[in-house]
């Protein structure tokens, strides 16, 4: 933090010193915090298979039960209640895609396959769309740069960017149906289109300048069957609507629930970072401070930032720690580090305040 103070004036009271915010690129690494994070969490890096499977399968079951209940509900009120349950549960189940990208190979045998069968393909977000993408966001020299597929300097952009960012997410299910049912088969017939689909429409990204590279090795085979499954499912959904195999009302409800889960995730994404980097390479500490923790005592963050996402800053500091161990890691670091540690500066209280700060920041940036 730096300040600028005007020259002293004996004839008038001294004006308040305006605060100049330190650019993220100028923040040096807090080595004491980084060492403590490494040393205090060495016993927390093993994923608990029972926790993962129980949490995921229960979330998926409740989510689809909520979808069925919403479709069969006798009144609008009960439909909305069931739909809300479905949105929260499927959102939680879908959030395990983030864990899949970080789990070491063979740590949870079969988890990726089952997740894709129950959530990835049915919701048209197979894990290949995140694997190989999210790792770049955690790359030390790519975070917040043009090579980061998951970063935009939203706090430095026009104020209307924030609401547009959320509204666009509502149409994601329709875009995904079109991507898989139409673009996938066409792209195999038209090579230039295949390249376009692979580079620009095969990743859960927010950076429009990012271009994805071709998959290789085992990942290429995973991509193939996941994309094939999504193509078959999206085609079946269209056929079900066109030929009346499933009531249109049921398809609309299912689509609305899927849309709501994407919107909820998009709002969560808005507050996962402060989005203040202008493309410079940042230190580990600067990346940490550009990210957000919303730790207890609040309970609502467990709904809108599930599966460890409420500890997003801590996750950037310790990407190898599984989601269920992040609360304990946070408790240890909070107790061990002094009050002036950089660690405490990444902790916030609520979603509404974070969104308000982001909008206000973008407004100030535009005015400047």
ZAFILUM-501035 format. One record per residue (C-alpha): residue number from 1; residue in three letters; z, y, x. Coordinates in nm, 4 decimals, decimal comma, padded with zeros to 6 digits. Layout:
<recs>
[NUM "ala" [Z Y X]]
...
</recs>
This chain:
<recs>
[1 "unk" [00,0000 00,0000 00,0000]]
[2 "unk" [-00,0970 00,3393 00,1443]]
[3 "unk" [-00,0322 00,6913 00,0196]]
[4 "unk" [-00,1944 01,0272 00,0751]]
[5 "unk" [00,0331 01,3308 00,0841]]
[6 "unk" [-00,0980 01,6905 00,0651]]
[7 "unk" [00,0177 01,9467 00,3232]]
[8 "unk" [00,3629 02,0875 00,2553]]
[9 "unk" [00,3658 02,4142 00,0609]]
[10 "unk" [00,6837 02,6208 00,0842]]
[11 "unk" [00,5898 02,8389 -00,2123]]
[12 "unk" [00,5396 02,5586 -00,4645]]
[13 "unk" [00,6939 02,2179 -00,5424]]
[14 "unk" [00,5276 01,9287 -00,3613]]
[15 "unk" [00,2762 01,7453 -00,5802]]
[16 "unk" [00,3183 01,3751 -00,6457]]
[17 "unk" [00,1389 01,1647 -00,3865]]
[18 "unk" [-00,1496 00,9697 -00,5403]]
[19 "unk" [-00,1518 00,6031 -00,4548]]
[20 "unk" [-00,4568 00,4545 -00,2854]]
[21 "unk" [-00,4918 00,0839 -00,3477]]
[22 "unk" [-00,5498 -00,1252 -00,0368]]
[23 "unk" [-00,8909 -00,2973 -00,0554]]
[24 "unk" [-00,8626 -00,6743 -00,0822]]
[25 "unk" [-01,0746 -00,7097 00,2323]]
[26 "unk" [-00,8113 -00,5172 00,4320]]
[27 "unk" [-00,5205 -00,7499 00,3445]]
[28 "unk" [-00,4051 -00,9587 00,6403]]
[29 "unk" [-00,2757 -01,3125 00,6071]]
[30 "unk" [00,0944 -01,3592 00,5323]]
[31 "unk" [00,1507 -01,6447 00,7756]]
[32 "unk" [00,5143 -01,6947 00,6700]]
[33 "unk" [00,4035 -01,7570 00,3113]]
[34 "unk" [00,1197 -01,9873 00,4167]]
[35 "unk" [00,3476 -02,1931 00,6447]]
[36 "unk" [00,6159 -02,2207 00,3772]]
[37 "unk" [00,3583 -02,3329 00,1199]]
[38 "unk" [00,2400 -02,6071 00,3520]]
[39 "unk" [00,5816 -02,7266 00,4709]]
[40 "unk" [00,7654 -02,7197 00,1375]]
[41 "unk" [00,5042 -02,9110 -00,0626]]
[42 "unk" [00,4021 -03,1983 00,1659]]
[43 "unk" [00,5651 -03,4521 -00,0663]]
[44 "unk" [00,3846 -03,3198 -00,3769]]
[45 "unk" [00,0220 -03,4028 -00,2988]]
[46 "unk" [-00,0020 -03,7501 -00,4573]]
[47 "unk" [-00,1423 -03,7458 -00,8132]]
[48 "unk" [00,0638 -03,9406 -01,0659]]
[49 "unk" [-00,1777 -04,1838 -01,2290]]
[50 "unk" [00,0465 -04,2441 -01,5292]]
[51 "unk" [00,0810 -03,8698 -01,5893]]
[52 "unk" [-00,2929 -03,8079 -01,5664]]
[53 "unk" [-00,3967 -04,0924 -01,7945]]
[54 "unk" [-00,1242 -04,0323 -02,0552]]
[55 "unk" [-00,1792 -03,6578 -02,0723]]
[56 "unk" [-00,5582 -03,6811 -02,0865]]
[57 "unk" [-00,5851 -03,9687 -02,3356]]
[58 "unk" [-00,3214 -03,8180 -02,5654]]
[59 "unk" [-00,4982 -03,4793 -02,5576]]
[60 "unk" [-00,8358 -03,6376 -02,6341]]
[61 "unk" [-00,6918 -03,8480 -02,9184]]
[62 "unk" [-00,5157 -03,5514 -03,0789]]
[63 "unk" [-00,8262 -03,3377 -03,0339]]
[64 "unk" [-01,0634 -03,5760 -03,2089]]
[65 "unk" [-00,8041 -03,6523 -03,4763]]
[66 "unk" [-00,7907 -03,2778 -03,5370]]
[67 "unk" [-01,1703 -03,2656 -03,5670]]
[68 "unk" [-01,1662 -03,5477 -03,8234]]
[69 "unk" [-00,8814 -03,3837 -04,0141]]
[70 "unk" [-01,0661 -03,0501 -04,0221]]
[71 "unk" [-01,3813 -03,2156 -04,1566]]
[72 "unk" [-01,1895 -03,4099 -04,4241]]
[73 "unk" [-00,9409 -03,1316 -04,5098]]
[74 "unk" [-00,9001 -03,0692 -04,8864]]
[75 "unk" [-00,8723 -02,6919 -04,8453]]
[76 "unk" [-00,9709 -02,4099 -04,6115]]
[77 "unk" [-00,6109 -02,3577 -04,5054]]
[78 "unk" [-00,5630 -02,7164 -04,3927]]
[79 "unk" [-00,9040 -02,7120 -04,2272]]
[80 "unk" [-00,8058 -02,4109 -04,0162]]
[81 "unk" [-00,4736 -02,5694 -03,9165]]
[82 "unk" [-00,6444 -02,8932 -03,8143]]
[83 "unk" [-00,9166 -02,7016 -03,6319]]
[84 "unk" [-00,6569 -02,5061 -03,4338]]
[85 "unk" [-00,4905 -02,8298 -03,3263]]
[86 "unk" [-00,8302 -02,9717 -03,2295]]
[87 "unk" [-00,9227 -02,6624 -03,0269]]
[88 "unk" [-00,5986 -02,6628 -02,8271]]
[89 "unk" [-00,6021 -03,0389 -02,7661]]
[90 "unk" [-00,9718 -03,0617 -02,6707]]
[91 "unk" [-00,9330 -02,7541 -02,4525]]
[92 "unk" [-00,6513 -02,9280 -02,2689]]
[93 "unk" [-00,8486 -03,2508 -02,2371]]
[94 "unk" [-01,1524 -03,0588 -02,1155]]
[95 "unk" [-00,9462 -02,8756 -01,8541]]
[96 "unk" [-00,9120 -03,2018 -01,6613]]
[97 "unk" [-01,2623 -03,1336 -01,5294]]
[98 "unk" [-01,0863 -02,8970 -01,2914]]
[99 "unk" [-00,8615 -03,1766 -01,1660]]
[100 "unk" [-01,1595 -03,4107 -01,1236]]
[101 "unk" [-01,3104 -03,1697 -00,8704]]
[102 "unk" [-00,9926 -03,1791 -00,6587]]
[103 "unk" [-00,8793 -03,5423 -00,6864]]
[104 "unk" [-00,9449 -03,7343 -00,3684]]
[105 "unk" [-01,2005 -04,0121 -00,4009]]
[106 "unk" [-01,0462 -04,3356 -00,5343]]
[107 "unk" [-00,7098 -04,1651 -00,6020]]
[108 "unk" [-00,7526 -04,2287 -00,9782]]
[109 "unk" [-01,0041 -04,5126 -01,0227]]
[110 "unk" [-01,2096 -04,4808 -01,3396]]
[111 "unk" [-01,0737 -04,1405 -01,4415]]
[112 "unk" [-01,4013 -03,9502 -01,3896]]
[113 "unk" [-01,5976 -04,2144 -01,5831]]
[114 "unk" [-01,3606 -04,2186 -01,8818]]
[115 "unk" [-01,3320 -03,8387 -01,8869]]
[116 "unk" [-01,7104 -03,8064 -01,9022]]
[117 "unk" [-01,7381 -04,0697 -02,1762]]
[118 "unk" [-01,4693 -03,9129 -02,3968]]
[119 "unk" [-01,5075 -03,5409 -02,3219]]
[120 "unk" [-01,7798 -03,4515 -02,0724]]
[121 "unk" [-02,0780 -03,5992 -02,2574]]
[122 "unk" [-01,9576 -03,5424 -02,6186]]
[123 "unk" [-01,8855 -03,1740 -02,5457]]
[124 "unk" [-02,1944 -03,1444 -02,3218]]
[125 "unk" [-01,9944 -03,0421 -02,0150]]
[126 "unk" [-02,0372 -03,3477 -01,7887]]
[127 "unk" [-01,8448 -03,3237 -01,4651]]
[128 "unk" [-02,1548 -03,2805 -01,2458]]
[129 "unk" [-02,1713 -02,9267 -01,3843]]
[130 "unk" [-01,8430 -02,8466 -01,2075]]
[131 "unk" [-01,8307 -03,0843 -00,9125]]
[132 "unk" [-01,9971 -02,9272 -00,6123]]
[133 "unk" [-01,9634 -02,5899 -00,7852]]
[134 "unk" [-01,5893 -02,5352 -00,7921]]
[135 "unk" [-01,5486 -02,6373 -00,4265]]
[136 "unk" [-01,7555 -02,3318 -00,3267]]
[137 "unk" [-01,5104 -02,1100 -00,5138]]
[138 "unk" [-01,2368 -02,2464 -00,2863]]
[139 "unk" [-01,4423 -02,2099 00,0304]]
[140 "unk" [-01,2614 -01,9756 00,2690]]
[141 "unk" [-01,5701 -01,7659 00,3490]]
[142 "unk" [-01,7459 -01,7809 00,0095]]
[143 "unk" [-01,4700 -01,6782 -00,2353]]
[144 "unk" [-01,5620 -01,3551 -00,4109]]
[145 "unk" [-01,8988 -01,3243 -00,2359]]
[146 "unk" [-02,2510 -01,3639 -00,3726]]
[147 "unk" [-02,2297 -01,7330 -00,2749]]
[148 "unk" [-01,9329 -01,7918 -00,5073]]
[149 "unk" [-02,0655 -01,9338 -00,8376]]
[150 "unk" [-01,7394 -01,8588 -01,0194]]
[151 "unk" [-01,6840 -01,4944 -00,9299]]
[152 "unk" [-01,7950 -01,1568 -01,0595]]
[153 "unk" [-01,6204 -00,8271 -00,9737]]
[154 "unk" [-01,5418 -00,7689 -01,3417]]
[155 "unk" [-01,2782 -00,5040 -01,2652]]
[156 "unk" [-01,5472 -00,2984 -01,0901]]
[157 "unk" [-01,8157 -00,3388 -01,3567]]
[158 "unk" [-01,8888 -00,1542 -01,6806]]
[159 "unk" [-01,6132 -00,1732 -01,9477]]
[160 "unk" [-01,8469 -00,3461 -02,1956]]
[161 "unk" [-01,8868 -00,6341 -01,9490]]
[162 "unk" [-01,5482 -00,7810 -02,0467]]
[163 "unk" [-01,6091 -00,8202 -02,4247]]
[164 "unk" [-01,9665 -00,9361 -02,3580]]
[165 "unk" [-01,8270 -01,1972 -02,1190]]
[166 "unk" [-01,6210 -01,3425 -02,4058]]
[167 "unk" [-01,8751 -01,3057 -02,6884]]
[168 "unk" [-02,1452 -01,4839 -02,4878]]
[169 "unk" [-01,9171 -01,7871 -02,4544]]
[170 "unk" [-01,9216 -01,8394 -02,8322]]
[171 "unk" [-02,2886 -01,9400 -02,8128]]
[172 "unk" [-02,2390 -02,1853 -02,5250]]
[173 "unk" [-02,2496 -02,5041 -02,7419]]
[174 "unk" [-02,5912 -02,4057 -02,8833]]
[175 "unk" [-02,7165 -02,3210 -02,5351]]
[176 "unk" [-02,5940 -02,6568 -02,4049]]
[177 "unk" [-02,7655 -02,8486 -02,6860]]
[178 "unk" [-03,0900 -02,6690 -02,6008]]
[179 "unk" [-03,0399 -02,7297 -02,2279]]
[180 "unk" [-02,9950 -03,1053 -02,2677]]
[181 "unk" [-03,2061 -03,1910 -02,5725]]
[182 "unk" [-03,5036 -02,9704 -02,4871]]
[183 "unk" [-03,5005 -02,8578 -02,1230]]
[184 "unk" [-03,3921 -03,1908 -01,9754]]
[185 "unk" [-03,6893 -03,3991 -02,0983]]
[186 "unk" [-03,9360 -03,1125 -02,0453]]
[187 "unk" [-03,8121 -03,0528 -01,6922]]
[188 "unk" [-03,9020 -03,4059 -01,5885]]
[189 "unk" [-04,2573 -03,3407 -01,7058]]
[190 "unk" [-04,2838 -02,9927 -01,5500]]
[191 "unk" [-04,1599 -02,9851 -01,1862]]
[192 "unk" [-04,1202 -02,6025 -01,1625]]
[193 "unk" [-03,9060 -02,6126 -01,4765]]
[194 "unk" [-03,6961 -02,8931 -01,3251]]
[195 "unk" [-03,6184 -02,6731 -01,0267]]
[196 "unk" [-03,5216 -02,3855 -01,2568]]
[197 "unk" [-03,2962 -02,6106 -01,4655]]
[198 "unk" [-03,1298 -02,7544 -01,1565]]
[199 "unk" [-03,0750 -02,4211 -00,9826]]
[200 "unk" [-02,9671 -02,2053 -01,2760]]
[201 "unk" [-02,8688 -02,4220 -01,5741]]
[202 "unk" [-02,6804 -02,7122 -01,4172]]
[203 "unk" [-02,3463 -02,5555 -01,3403]]
[204 "unk" [-02,0505 -02,3940 -01,5142]]
[205 "unk" [-02,0978 -02,0629 -01,3354]]
[206 "unk" [-02,0530 -01,6926 -01,4091]]
[207 "unk" [-02,2422 -01,5481 -01,1106]]
[208 "unk" [-02,6058 -01,5007 -01,2246]]
[209 "unk" [-02,7272 -01,4716 -00,8643]]
[210 "unk" [-02,6057 -01,8173 -00,7675]]
[211 "unk" [-02,8654 -02,0920 -00,7166]]
[212 "unk" [-02,7590 -02,4555 -00,7018]]
[213 "unk" [-02,8876 -02,6912 -00,4302]]
[214 "unk" [-03,0241 -03,0406 -00,5065]]
[215 "unk" [-02,7641 -03,3212 -00,5344]]
[216 "unk" [-02,7550 -03,5886 -00,2678]]
[217 "unk" [-02,6314 -03,9451 -00,2199]]
[218 "unk" [-02,3807 -04,0919 -00,4657]]
[219 "unk" [-02,3407 -03,7574 -00,6415]]
[220 "unk" [-02,7113 -03,7614 -00,7276]]
[221 "unk" [-02,6634 -04,0936 -00,9090]]
[222 "unk" [-02,3595 -03,9605 -01,0960]]
[223 "unk" [-02,5586 -03,6517 -01,1961]]
[224 "unk" [-02,8416 -03,8718 -01,3271]]
[225 "unk" [-02,6354 -04,0868 -01,5642]]
[226 "unk" [-02,4234 -03,7955 -01,6836]]
[227 "unk" [-02,7286 -03,5834 -01,7595]]
[228 "unk" [-02,8941 -03,8808 -01,9265]]
[229 "unk" [-02,5877 -03,9323 -02,1452]]
[230 "unk" [-02,5787 -03,5636 -02,2403]]
[231 "unk" [-02,9505 -03,5725 -02,3249]]
[232 "unk" [-02,9036 -03,8776 -02,5503]]
[233 "unk" [-02,5991 -03,7281 -02,7249]]
[234 "unk" [-02,7543 -03,3840 -02,7825]]
[235 "unk" [-03,0695 -03,5464 -02,9195]]
[236 "unk" [-02,8596 -03,7607 -03,1516]]
[237 "unk" [-02,6745 -03,4513 -03,2785]]
[238 "unk" [-03,0021 -03,2792 -03,3630]]
[239 "unk" [-03,1398 -03,5909 -03,5330]]
[240 "unk" [-02,8169 -03,6310 -03,7310]]
[241 "unk" [-02,8567 -03,2801 -03,8678]]
[242 "unk" [-03,2315 -03,2951 -03,9320]]
[243 "unk" [-03,2296 -03,6333 -04,1060]]
[244 "unk" [-02,8996 -03,5864 -04,2865]]
[245 "unk" [-02,7203 -03,8750 -04,1160]]
[246 "unk" [-02,4109 -03,6550 -04,0930]]
[247 "unk" [-02,3205 -03,3797 -04,3415]]
[248 "unk" [-02,4201 -03,0381 -04,2078]]
[249 "unk" [-02,0677 -02,9134 -04,2799]]
[250 "unk" [-01,9222 -03,1704 -04,0407]]
[251 "unk" [-02,1622 -03,0696 -03,7639]]
[252 "unk" [-02,0846 -02,7008 -03,8180]]
[253 "unk" [-01,7086 -02,7627 -03,8004]]
[254 "unk" [-01,7452 -02,9701 -03,4859]]
[255 "unk" [-01,9671 -02,7026 -03,3314]]
[256 "unk" [-01,7245 -02,4256 -03,4263]]
[257 "unk" [-01,4345 -02,6139 -03,2674]]
[258 "unk" [-01,6374 -02,6698 -02,9514]]
[259 "unk" [-01,7308 -02,3006 -02,9481]]
[260 "unk" [-01,3670 -02,1956 -02,9867]]
[261 "unk" [-01,2614 -02,4102 -02,6905]]
[262 "unk" [-01,5241 -02,2387 -02,4725]]
[263 "unk" [-01,4139 -01,8937 -02,5893]]
[264 "unk" [-01,0496 -01,9789 -02,5165]]
[265 "unk" [-01,1446 -02,0961 -02,1696]]
[266 "unk" [-01,3487 -01,7798 -02,1148]]
[267 "unk" [-01,0489 -01,5637 -02,2058]]
[268 "unk" [-00,8379 -01,7690 -01,9658]]
[269 "unk" [-01,1020 -01,7167 -01,6992]]
[270 "unk" [-01,0735 -01,3405 -01,7511]]
[271 "unk" [-00,7137 -01,3509 -01,6318]]
[272 "unk" [-00,7441 -01,6230 -01,3670]]
[273 "unk" [-00,8198 -01,3497 -01,1122]]
[274 "unk" [-00,7984 -00,9729 -01,0846]]
[275 "unk" [-01,1738 -00,9684 -01,0058]]
[276 "unk" [-01,1363 -00,6786 -00,7629]]
[277 "unk" [-01,3352 -00,8057 -00,4646]]
[278 "unk" [-01,6649 -00,6286 -00,4016]]
[279 "unk" [-01,8279 -00,9138 -00,2121]]
[280 "unk" [-01,6365 -00,9032 00,1150]]
[281 "unk" [-01,4982 -01,2138 00,2861]]
[282 "unk" [-01,1228 -01,2281 00,2176]]
[283 "unk" [-00,8258 -01,3804 00,3958]]
[284 "unk" [-00,6333 -01,6641 00,2297]]
[285 "unk" [-00,3605 -01,4178 00,1318]]
[286 "unk" [-00,6115 -01,1718 -00,0133]]
[287 "unk" [-00,7672 -01,4499 -00,2216]]
[288 "unk" [-00,4173 -01,5461 -00,3374]]
[289 "unk" [-00,3390 -01,1871 -00,4399]]
[290 "unk" [-00,6702 -01,1619 -00,6261]]
[291 "unk" [-00,5568 -01,4633 -00,8322]]
[292 "unk" [-00,2921 -01,4963 -01,1032]]
[293 "unk" [00,0202 -01,7005 -01,1768]]
[294 "unk" [00,1805 -01,6795 -01,5223]]
[295 "unk" [00,4926 -01,8904 -01,4611]]
[296 "unk" [00,7806 -01,9683 -01,7016]]
[297 "unk" [00,9823 -01,8645 -01,8970]]
[298 "unk" [00,6858 -01,7944 -02,1250]]
[299 "unk" [00,5640 -02,0982 -02,3238]]
[300 "unk" [00,2290 -01,9698 -02,4574]]
[301 "unk" [00,0554 -01,9887 -02,1166]]
[302 "unk" [00,0912 -02,3664 -02,1353]]
[303 "unk" [-00,1452 -02,3506 -02,4348]]
[304 "unk" [-00,4047 -02,1016 -02,3056]]
[305 "unk" [-00,3792 -02,2058 -01,9384]]
[306 "unk" [-00,3034 -02,5807 -01,9548]]
[307 "unk" [-00,3161 -02,8527 -01,6890]]
[308 "unk" [-00,1694 -02,6304 -01,4176]]
[309 "unk" [-00,4045 -02,3365 -01,4756]]
[310 "unk" [-00,1090 -02,1060 -01,5364]]
[311 "unk" [-00,0468 -02,1415 -01,1605]]
[312 "unk" [-00,3972 -02,0373 -01,0585]]
[313 "unk" [-00,2899 -01,8243 -00,7613]]
[314 "unk" [-00,0691 -02,1031 -00,6309]]
[315 "unk" [-00,3586 -02,3442 -00,6800]]
[316 "unk" [-00,5745 -02,1266 -00,4535]]
[317 "unk" [-00,2986 -02,1430 -00,1943]]
[318 "unk" [-00,2509 -02,5197 -00,2383]]
[319 "unk" [-00,5702 -02,6656 -00,3906]]
[320 "unk" [-00,4687 -03,0202 -00,2988]]
[321 "unk" [-00,1495 -03,0234 -00,5079]]
[322 "unk" [-00,2028 -03,1997 -00,8456]]
[323 "unk" [-00,1434 -03,0000 -01,1614]]
[324 "unk" [00,1798 -03,1746 -01,2592]]
[325 "unk" [00,3420 -03,0837 -00,9235]]
[326 "unk" [00,2589 -02,7123 -00,9331]]
[327 "unk" [00,5721 -02,6122 -01,1314]]
[328 "unk" [00,7945 -02,7727 -00,8665]]
[329 "unk" [00,5910 -02,6160 -00,5854]]
[330 "unk" [00,6343 -02,2759 -00,7509]]
[331 "unk" [01,0101 -02,3226 -00,7878]]
[332 "unk" [01,0455 -02,4134 -00,4214]]
[333 "unk" [00,8414 -02,1211 -00,2944]]
[334 "unk" [01,0035 -01,8719 -00,5287]]
[335 "unk" [01,3495 -01,9783 -00,4071]]
[336 "unk" [01,2612 -01,9996 -00,0374]]
[337 "unk" [01,0586 -01,6831 00,0152]]
[338 "unk" [01,2273 -01,3403 00,0430]]
[339 "unk" [01,1884 -01,0739 -00,2227]]
[340 "unk" [00,9332 -00,8811 -00,0152]]
[341 "unk" [00,7058 -01,1842 00,0284]]
[342 "unk" [00,3471 -01,1501 -00,0883]]
[343 "unk" [00,4035 -01,4634 -00,2960]]
[344 "unk" [00,5899 -01,2765 -00,5692]]
[345 "unk" [00,3068 -01,0225 -00,6132]]
[346 "unk" [00,0769 -01,2789 -00,7763]]
[347 "unk" [00,3162 -01,3579 -01,0642]]
[348 "unk" [00,2513 -01,1954 -01,4027]]
[349 "unk" [00,4045 -01,2227 -01,7496]]
[350 "unk" [00,1420 -01,2320 -02,0233]]
[351 "unk" [-00,2252 -01,2672 -02,1108]]
[352 "unk" [-00,2595 -00,9481 -02,3224]]
[353 "unk" [-00,1302 -00,7276 -02,0396]]
[354 "unk" [-00,3636 -00,8916 -01,7886]]
[355 "unk" [-00,6647 -00,8394 -02,0149]]
[356 "unk" [-00,5606 -00,4778 -02,0776]]
[357 "unk" [-00,5262 -00,4192 -01,7021]]
[358 "unk" [-00,8731 -00,5668 -01,6432]]
[359 "unk" [-01,0340 -00,3439 -01,9073]]
[360 "unk" [-00,8475 -00,0387 -01,7784]]
[361 "unk" [-00,9497 -00,1206 -01,4228]]
[362 "unk" [-01,3173 -00,1469 -01,5154]]
[363 "unk" [-01,2916 00,1842 -01,7034]]
[364 "unk" [-01,1396 00,3537 -01,3985]]
[365 "unk" [-01,4039 00,2046 -01,1730]]
[366 "unk" [-01,6812 00,3359 -01,3972]]
[367 "unk" [-01,5246 00,6807 -01,4139]]
[368 "unk" [-01,4946 00,6901 -01,0360]]
</recs>
